[in-house]
Amino acid sequence: MIERVYQHLSRWPADAGAGAQVVVADNAPPPAAEAGVIVRFSRQSSLFD
């Protein structure tokens, strides 16, 4: 189900949502969404070493 939500969000701005910006906060995005990850935040700095 979550994969389909991310697929919709990735296609929507190119169609009916032209000009829209989509911001999603997700602690564990699916692998298919990795290309769209702009920034990661965590209290565990070791995750980014």
C-alpha positions, 0 to 999 in steps of 0.5 A: 500500500505505501509503495502505491502512495509513493508512486502516486506522489511521484507522478502527481506533480507532473500531471494534475498537481503541476507546479505543486511541491510534495513534502513527506516526513517518513522515518522509513521510506520504501526503497523506491523513494530513496531517489527522492530523499533530499535530507535526513534527520536523526538524533543518532549522528552515527547513522550518517558517518 
